[in-house]
Amino acid sequence: MENGKSRFQLKREGFSRRNVLELGALGLAAAMLPGKAWSQDKKLKVAAIFATPIEEPWDNQIHVALQRAEKELGIEYKWSEKVQTADFSRVMREYAQGGYELVLGDAFAAERESRRTAKQFPKVAWLFGSGAGPAEPNFGVFDNWIHEPAYLSGLIAGKMSKSGTVGAVAAMGIPEVNRLVNAFFAGAKEVNPNIKKKVAFIGSFFDPPKAKEAAIAQIDAGVDVIYAERFGVIEAAVEKKILAISNMSDQSSLGPDTVITGPVWNMYPTVEQAIKLVKAGVFTAQDYGDFSRMAKGGSSLAPYHKFDKTLPADVKELVEKKKAEILDGNFRVDVDENTPVSD
C-alpha cells in the first residue's frame, strides 16, 4: 500500500486555513456516527495514511502519537506511507473494508479524493490533516497549531543573534507554514526591533539537500540563528557553526552544540481524544486543531539540553514569563498566515 509520491506538489485551490475553532464539549453538539459504540472486548483498529516518507517530521509526529496509543490505549495500529494522491482513495477504501474504525493521516494533497471516499464509509471515523473544514458526518480535521512555541523560539533567537540577522528555511508559503515562520520572526522582533530577517521556501515538504543549500545561502548572507522549519537546515547550521531552532520534534541530537530548542508538536492529545470518542460511538466531524495548542498539551518548547547551562538567565526568564502568560490565557500569539518576505 506504500507508494512513492508525497504532498509536495499540492495545489489547494479554494482551500485556506480557517482560524482555529474554540471547541466546546466534544460530541454534544454534533450528530453521532451511525452504529453502536465500540465493543470493550476487542482492540480498536486504527490506521494512518501518510503522503510523505515517515521520516518527514510532520507525519512522523502523528505516527509517534499513534505508536504511543498502541502501547497505552491498546489499539491495533497499521499505516501506509508515501501514498500518491492518485492512490489515496484506494488506500482509504482498503482500510475501511478491512474493519478499521478510525483512520488518520495527511490529506493536504488529496482533499477532494479523501472527502469523497469518506462519504462512502459513514461508519468509519476519518481524522485528517487538512486545508479545509470538517465535513459531516464523519470527516474531522486537524493541523499543527504550534505557532506559540515558534514565537517563544523567536524570542530566544532575537536575544542570541550577534549579527542582528535571523533566518528561516521553510517548505512553502502556505498558511500552516507561514504562521510558524511569522510567529518566530515576531518573537525575534519583539526583543530586538532592529533585527533583520531572511526567509526562503524550498517548494517541498521533504527535500533535505535543497533545504541545506538554502540555509547555507542565508548563513553566507549574515544569518547567525536559523529556524529549521524543514529537515536539512540543521545540517547546514552544524557545518557553519551557527545556532539553530528545530521544528516539530526535539532535534537536539542532530546538533547538540547547535540546536538551542524549538517548537514541538505533540499529536497525542488529538489522538487520545479521537480514540475516546470513537470508542464511545460519538466521534464527530469537527476541527480538532485546538488540541495542538500549548494549553492542551499539544505543543511545547523542546528542552534546552546542554544550552540550559549556557543560555543567559534573562533569556530563560523571559521565555518562562511569556510561556506562563500563554498558558494562563493572558497572552495570545498572533496568527499571521501571510507569506513572509526577507528584509
PyMOL commands that set and color helices and strands:
alter all, ss='L'
color gray80, all
select helices_A, chain A and resi 7-9+57-72+85-97+108-119+147-160+175-191+208-220+233-240+252-254+268-280+289-292+294-296+305-308+313-328
alter helices_A, ss='H'
color red, helices_A
select strands_A, chain A and resi 45-49+76-80+102-106+125-129+139-142+165-170+196-201+225-228+243-245+259-261+263-265+299-301
alter strands_A, ss='S'
color yellow, strands_A
deselect
rebuild
show_as cartoon
